[in-house]
């Protein structure tokens, strides 16, 4: 009998997407093929403490996303939108108009009690004590998909799902990402990058710089943040200043993009799921019809008005172009494993298509766009999880061929 692989599912984390991560992890733990894998849940709470065993399970249960731990089917997870304010505390805070990013709890001694009665561990203890064959990080946003935890896995010599340090970092930084897209000659919208210090030191000069390069409306974003947190649409100079101040709360670099479609019409928004390592494949194209003016955090996770259309209603040539651009973007950022690639299309007769961004660890609940796009392409949720683990092992084996020092 073939020995089962021991897979660590790492979830939670310190980012503002903590609750989304819990829901993604609950779905994966429910669906993963336990005939092939022994599963070890590893949670990270908002203070950055690593939790295993019952403490990790307690972190999941605190989100309302309890999961069966054995071969029994167990209760089905609720089909909730990730971030539903009725079930996830962080989303409730956002829905009530408070800051979207929750500050980490004050540091506590390592022996402090945690849910489930276990003590919090440091990262090396949590990973080293488990004898893991591969890690599946289900960590969205800061400290999860920005290359930081990937560096830890590299130092530990453990195979892991998703992109490496470079790809993860590039995929998180919208400024660097756009530079790579431009070098690969991929179409992107006109944009300006400002530093927070530049905006705070010379606001009039910064606004003049934006207005000289771009037309209103513009989108103002923190360069390094996920799930559309801190993003604003500015229709004029009066709205631009507050938008830059808001984005500056979340990062030292601010990216300002010219809106596609102008003042009269909204851009169409498309998404493609990419899967693979050196030979990546693209899924069918999906379209998101936002319930709000644009697809921000609330439209993604809180409101019910946004509608996914899979497959998107496009011509064959446009579908082919978007899928090819998705693979090209994946390669431009040196990604591996998985990514969701997002696009914008002008609503006018020209229908020009622009590459928007890549997301290296997209939402992974059973109703998230990444799994749904692959399901529509012919790969079911359980099979997709297995394939991602196989790709992680494949990438680790390829990397192990590299020699780092002379004998």
C-alpha positions as CSV (number, residue, x, y, z in Angstrom):
1,X,0.0,0.0,0.0
2,X,1.4,3.4,-1.0
3,X,2.3,5.6,2.0
4,X,0.1,8.6,2.5
5,X,1.7,12.0,2.1
6,X,1.6,14.2,5.2
7,X,0.1,17.6,4.2
8,X,0.1,20.6,6.4
9,X,-2.7,23.1,5.8
10,X,-1.6,26.5,7.1
11,X,-4.3,29.0,7.6
12,X,-5.3,32.2,9.4
13,X,-2.5,34.7,9.6
14,X,-2.0,38.3,10.6
15,X,-3.5,40.0,7.5
16,X,-6.9,41.7,7.1
17,X,-7.9,38.6,5.1
18,X,-7.7,36.3,8.2
19,X,-11.3,35.3,8.1
20,X,-11.3,34.6,4.3
21,X,-8.4,32.3,4.9
22,X,-10.3,30.4,7.6
23,X,-13.2,29.8,5.2
24,X,-10.8,28.7,2.4
25,X,-9.0,26.3,4.7
26,X,-12.3,24.8,6.0
27,X,-13.3,24.0,2.4
28,X,-10.0,22.4,1.6
29,X,-10.0,20.3,4.8
30,X,-13.5,19.2,4.0
31,X,-12.7,18.2,0.4
32,X,-9.1,16.9,0.4
33,X,-8.7,13.3,-0.6
34,X,-7.9,11.6,2.8
35,X,-7.2,8.3,1.0
36,X,-4.1,9.9,-0.4
37,X,-3.2,12.4,2.3
38,X,-2.7,12.6,6.1
39,X,-3.8,16.1,6.9
40,X,-2.3,18.3,9.6
41,X,-4.1,21.6,10.3
42,X,-1.8,24.4,11.3
43,X,-3.3,27.7,12.3
44,X,-1.8,31.2,12.8
45,X,-3.7,33.5,15.0
46,X,-3.8,37.3,14.6
47,X,-1.0,37.7,17.1
48,X,1.2,35.6,14.8
49,X,1.2,32.5,17.1
50,X,1.3,29.1,15.3
51,X,-1.3,26.6,16.5
52,X,-1.5,22.9,15.9
53,X,-3.8,20.0,16.9
54,X,-6.9,21.1,18.8
55,X,-5.8,24.7,19.0
56,X,-5.8,24.9,15.2
57,X,-9.2,23.3,14.9
58,X,-10.4,25.8,17.5
59,X,-9.3,28.6,15.4
60,X,-11.4,27.3,12.5
61,X,-14.4,26.7,14.7
62,X,-14.2,30.2,16.0
63,X,-15.1,31.3,12.4
64,X,-18.1,29.1,12.2
65,X,-16.4,26.9,9.7
66,X,-16.1,23.6,11.5
67,X,-14.7,20.7,9.5
68,X,-14.8,16.9,9.9
69,X,-11.3,15.6,10.6
70,X,-11.5,12.0,9.5
71,X,-12.9,9.9,6.6
72,X,-16.5,10.5,7.7
73,X,-18.3,13.0,5.5
74,X,-19.3,15.2,8.4
75,X,-21.5,18.2,8.1
76,X,-21.2,20.2,4.9
77,X,-19.6,23.7,5.4
78,X,-22.1,26.5,5.0
79,X,-22.2,28.0,1.6
80,X,-21.3,31.5,2.7
81,X,-19.6,34.3,0.9
82,X,-16.1,34.6,2.3
83,X,-16.3,37.4,4.7
84,X,-20.0,37.2,5.5
85,X,-20.5,39.6,8.3
86,X,-22.9,37.3,10.2
87,X,-20.2,34.6,10.6
88,X,-16.7,36.3,10.4
89,X,-15.7,38.9,13.0
90,X,-13.3,40.8,10.7
91,X,-16.0,41.2,8.1
92,X,-18.5,42.4,10.8
93,X,-16.0,45.1,11.8
94,X,-15.7,46.2,8.2
95,X,-19.5,46.1,7.7
96,X,-19.9,48.4,10.7
97,X,-17.6,51.0,9.1
98,X,-14.5,50.4,11.3
99,X,-10.9,49.9,9.9
100,X,-10.6,46.9,7.5
101,X,-7.2,45.9,8.8
102,X,-7.3,44.6,12.3
103,X,-4.3,45.4,14.5
104,X,-2.5,42.3,15.8
105,X,-3.2,41.4,19.4
106,X,-0.4,42.3,21.9
107,X,2.3,39.8,22.1
108,X,1.8,37.1,24.8
109,X,4.2,34.7,26.3
110,X,4.7,31.5,24.3
111,X,3.1,29.4,27.0
112,X,-0.1,31.4,27.0
113,X,-3.2,29.2,26.7
114,X,-4.9,29.0,23.2
115,X,-8.1,27.5,21.9
116,X,-8.1,23.8,22.4
117,X,-5.9,23.9,25.4
118,X,-2.6,23.8,23.5
119,X,0.2,26.3,23.8
120,X,1.2,28.6,20.9
121,X,4.4,27.5,19.0
122,X,6.9,29.4,17.0
123,X,6.9,28.7,13.2
124,X,9.9,26.3,13.3
125,X,8.4,24.3,16.1
126,X,5.1,24.1,14.4
127,X,6.6,22.9,11.1
128,X,9.5,20.8,12.5
129,X,7.3,18.8,14.9
130,X,5.0,17.5,12.1
131,X,7.3,15.7,9.7
132,X,5.5,17.2,6.8
133,X,5.9,16.1,3.1
134,X,4.3,19.3,1.7
135,X,2.6,22.4,3.0
136,X,-0.5,24.0,1.5
137,X,-0.5,27.6,2.7
138,X,-4.0,29.0,2.6
139,X,-2.9,32.5,3.6
140,X,-4.3,35.4,1.7
141,X,-2.7,38.9,1.8
142,X,0.2,40.2,3.8
143,X,2.5,37.7,5.4
144,X,0.9,34.9,3.4
145,X,1.3,35.6,-0.3
146,X,4.0,38.2,-0.3
147,X,7.0,35.9,-0.2
148,X,7.6,36.1,3.6
149,X,6.2,32.7,4.6
150,X,7.5,31.2,1.3
151,X,11.0,32.1,2.5
152,X,10.4,30.3,5.7
153,X,9.4,27.1,3.8
154,X,12.5,27.5,1.6
155,X,14.7,27.7,4.7
156,X,13.0,24.6,6.2
157,X,13.4,22.7,2.9
158,X,9.7,21.8,2.7
159,X,7.7,21.5,-0.5
160,X,4.8,24.0,-0.6
161,X,1.9,24.8,-2.9
162,X,2.1,28.0,-4.9
163,X,4.7,30.5,-6.1
164,X,8.2,30.9,-4.7
165,X,9.6,33.9,-2.9
166,X,10.2,36.0,-6.0
167,X,6.9,35.2,-7.7
168,X,4.9,35.7,-4.5
169,X,6.6,39.1,-3.9
170,X,6.2,40.3,-7.4
171,X,2.6,39.2,-7.5
172,X,1.8,41.1,-4.3
173,X,3.5,44.4,-5.3
174,X,1.3,46.1,-8.0
175,X,4.1,48.5,-8.9
176,X,6.7,45.8,-9.6
177,X,4.1,43.6,-11.2
178,X,3.2,46.3,-13.7
179,X,6.9,46.8,-14.5
180,X,7.2,43.0,-15.3
181,X,4.0,43.1,-17.4
182,X,5.4,46.1,-19.4
183,X,8.7,44.4,-19.9
184,X,6.8,41.4,-21.3
185,X,4.9,43.8,-23.6
186,X,1.6,43.0,-22.1
187,X,-1.1,45.7,-22.3
188,X,-1.7,47.6,-19.0
189,X,-3.6,50.7,-18.1
190,X,-1.7,54.0,-17.7
191,X,-0.6,54.5,-14.1
192,X,1.5,56.5,-11.7
193,X,3.4,55.2,-8.6
194,X,3.9,57.5,-5.7
195,X,5.6,57.0,-2.3
196,X,3.7,57.8,0.8
197,X,6.5,60.2,1.9
198,X,6.1,62.0,-1.5
199,X,2.4,62.4,-1.0
200,X,2.7,63.6,2.6
201,X,5.6,66.0,1.9
202,X,4.2,67.6,-1.3
203,X,0.5,66.8,-1.8
204,X,0.0,69.5,-4.5
205,X,3.0,68.2,-6.5
206,X,1.7,64.6,-6.2
207,X,-1.8,65.6,-7.5
208,X,-0.2,67.5,-10.3
209,X,1.9,64.5,-11.3
210,X,-1.2,62.3,-11.4
211,X,-3.3,64.8,-13.4
212,X,-0.5,65.3,-15.9
213,X,-0.3,61.6,-16.7
214,X,-3.9,60.3,-16.2
215,X,-7.5,61.3,-16.9
216,X,-10.3,61.0,-14.3
217,X,-11.7,58.8,-13.0
218,X,-8.7,57.0,-11.5
219,X,-8.3,54.1,-9.1
220,X,-6.0,54.6,-6.1
221,X,-4.5,51.5,-4.5
222,X,-2.0,50.5,-1.9
223,X,0.8,48.7,-3.9
224,X,1.0,45.8,-1.4
225,X,-2.4,44.5,-0.2
226,X,-5.0,42.0,-1.3
227,X,-8.8,41.7,-1.6
228,X,-9.2,45.3,-2.8
229,X,-8.6,46.7,0.8
230,X,-7.8,50.4,0.7
231,X,-8.8,50.9,-2.9
232,X,-10.8,54.0,-3.9
233,X,-12.2,55.4,-7.1
234,X,-11.6,59.1,-7.5
235,X,-13.8,60.9,-10.0
236,X,-12.1,64.3,-9.6
237,X,-9.4,66.3,-7.7
238,X,-11.7,66.6,-4.7
239,X,-11.8,62.8,-4.3
240,X,-8.2,62.2,-5.2
241,X,-6.6,63.6,-2.1
242,X,-8.7,61.5,0.4
243,X,-8.2,58.4,-1.8
244,X,-4.4,58.9,-1.6
245,X,-4.6,59.4,2.2
246,X,-6.7,56.2,2.5
247,X,-4.3,54.1,0.5
248,X,-1.3,55.5,2.4
249,X,-2.7,53.9,5.6
250,X,-1.9,50.5,4.2
251,X,1.4,50.8,2.3
252,X,4.4,53.0,1.6
253,X,3.8,52.8,-2.2
254,X,0.6,54.0,-3.8
255,X,-0.5,53.1,-7.3
256,X,-2.9,55.3,-9.3
257,X,-4.5,53.8,-12.4
258,X,-6.5,55.4,-15.1
259,X,-10.0,54.0,-15.1
260,X,-11.0,51.9,-18.1
261,X,-14.2,53.1,-19.7
262,X,-13.9,56.8,-18.7
263,X,-16.7,58.7,-16.9
264,X,-19.6,57.3,-18.7
265,X,-19.2,53.5,-18.7
266,X,-17.8,50.8,-16.5
267,X,-15.1,48.4,-17.7
268,X,-16.0,44.7,-18.0
269,X,-14.0,42.6,-15.5
270,X,-12.7,39.1,-16.4
271,X,-10.8,36.4,-14.5
272,X,-8.8,33.4,-15.5
273,X,-7.4,30.6,-13.3
274,X,-3.9,29.4,-14.2
275,X,-2.5,26.1,-13.1
276,X,0.9,24.6,-13.5
277,X,4.7,25.1,-13.1
278,X,6.8,25.4,-16.2
279,X,3.9,24.5,-18.5
280,X,1.0,26.5,-17.1
281,X,-2.6,26.0,-18.4
282,X,-5.4,28.5,-18.4
283,X,-9.0,27.8,-17.5
284,X,-12.1,29.1,-19.2
285,X,-12.7,32.9,-18.8
286,X,-15.2,34.1,-16.2
287,X,-16.7,37.5,-15.9
288,X,-17.6,39.4,-12.7
289,X,-20.5,41.8,-12.8
290,X,-20.0,43.9,-9.6
291,X,-22.9,44.9,-7.5
292,X,-21.2,48.2,-6.8
293,X,-19.4,50.7,-9.0
294,X,-16.3,48.5,-8.9
295,X,-15.2,45.2,-7.4
296,X,-14.0,46.3,-4.0
297,X,-13.7,44.4,-0.8
298,X,-17.4,44.8,0.0
299,X,-18.5,43.7,-3.5
300,X,-16.2,40.6,-3.2
301,X,-17.1,39.5,0.3
302,X,-20.0,41.3,1.9
303,X,-22.7,42.3,-0.5
304,X,-24.7,39.8,-2.5
305,X,-25.1,41.9,-5.7
306,X,-22.0,40.7,-7.6
307,X,-22.7,38.1,-10.2
308,X,-20.1,35.6,-11.7
309,X,-20.7,34.6,-15.3
310,X,-18.8,31.3,-16.2
311,X,-17.9,31.0,-19.1
312,X,-17.9,34.7,-20.0
313,X,-19.9,35.8,-23.0
314,X,-17.0,36.6,-25.4
315,X,-16.1,35.8,-28.9
316,X,-13.6,33.0,-29.7
317,X,-10.8,35.4,-30.6
318,X,-11.2,37.5,-27.4
319,X,-11.4,34.3,-25.2
320,X,-8.2,33.0,-26.8
321,X,-6.5,36.4,-26.3
322,X,-7.4,36.6,-22.6
323,X,-6.3,33.0,-21.9
324,X,-3.0,33.5,-23.7
325,X,-2.4,36.8,-21.8
326,X,-3.1,35.0,-18.5
327,X,-0.4,32.4,-19.2
328,X,2.0,35.2,-20.3
329,X,1.4,37.1,-17.1
330,X,2.0,34.0,-15.0
331,X,5.3,33.5,-16.7
332,X,6.3,37.2,-16.6
333,X,6.0,37.2,-12.7
334,X,7.8,33.7,-12.5
335,X,4.8,32.2,-10.8
336,X,4.1,28.5,-10.1
337,X,1.3,26.3,-8.9
338,X,-1.7,28.6,-9.1
339,X,-2.8,32.1,-9.8
340,X,-5.9,34.0,-10.7
341,X,-5.3,36.6,-13.4
342,X,-7.7,39.6,-13.7
343,X,-8.5,41.7,-16.8
344,X,-10.4,44.8,-17.8
345,X,-12.1,45.4,-21.1
346,X,-13.2,48.7,-22.5
347,X,-16.9,48.9,-22.8
348,X,-16.8,50.8,-26.1
349,X,-16.8,49.3,-29.6
350,X,-13.0,48.9,-29.6
351,X,-13.2,46.4,-26.7
352,X,-9.5,46.7,-25.9
353,X,-8.4,44.3,-23.2
354,X,-5.9,45.3,-20.4
355,X,-4.1,43.0,-17.9
356,X,-5.0,44.2,-14.4
357,X,-3.2,42.0,-11.9
358,X,-2.3,38.5,-10.7
359,X,-3.3,36.9,-7.4
360,X,-1.0,34.2,-6.3
361,X,-3.1,32.7,-3.5
362,X,-6.7,33.5,-4.5
363,X,-9.7,32.7,-2.3
364,X,-10.2,28.9,-2.2
365,X,-13.6,28.1,-0.8
366,X,-15.6,25.8,-3.0
367,X,-17.6,28.8,-4.3
368,X,-14.6,31.0,-4.9
369,X,-13.8,32.0,-8.5
370,X,-10.5,30.1,-8.9
371,X,-12.0,26.6,-8.1
372,X,-15.3,27.5,-10.0
373,X,-13.3,28.4,-13.1
374,X,-11.5,25.1,-13.0
375,X,-14.7,23.2,-12.3
376,X,-16.2,24.7,-15.5
377,X,-13.0,23.7,-17.3
378,X,-13.3,20.1,-16.2
379,X,-11.2,19.8,-13.0
380,X,-13.3,19.3,-9.8
381,X,-12.5,20.8,-6.4
382,X,-11.0,17.6,-4.9
383,X,-9.0,16.9,-8.0
384,X,-7.7,20.5,-8.1
385,X,-6.4,20.2,-4.5
386,X,-4.6,17.0,-5.4
387,X,-3.1,18.5,-8.5
388,X,-1.8,21.5,-6.6
389,X,-0.1,19.3,-4.1
390,X,1.5,17.3,-7.0
391,X,2.7,20.5,-8.5
392,X,4.3,21.5,-5.2
393,X,6.2,18.3,-5.1
394,X,7.2,18.6,-8.7
395,X,8.5,22.1,-8.2
396,X,10.4,21.0,-5.0
397,X,12.0,18.1,-6.9
398,X,13.1,20.4,-9.7
399,X,14.5,22.9,-7.2
400,X,16.4,20.1,-5.4
401,X,18.5,19.6,-8.6
402,X,20.2,23.0,-8.0
403,X,23.6,23.0,-6.5
404,X,24.2,25.9,-4.1
405,X,27.9,25.4,-3.2
406,X,31.0,23.8,-4.6
407,X,32.1,20.5,-3.0
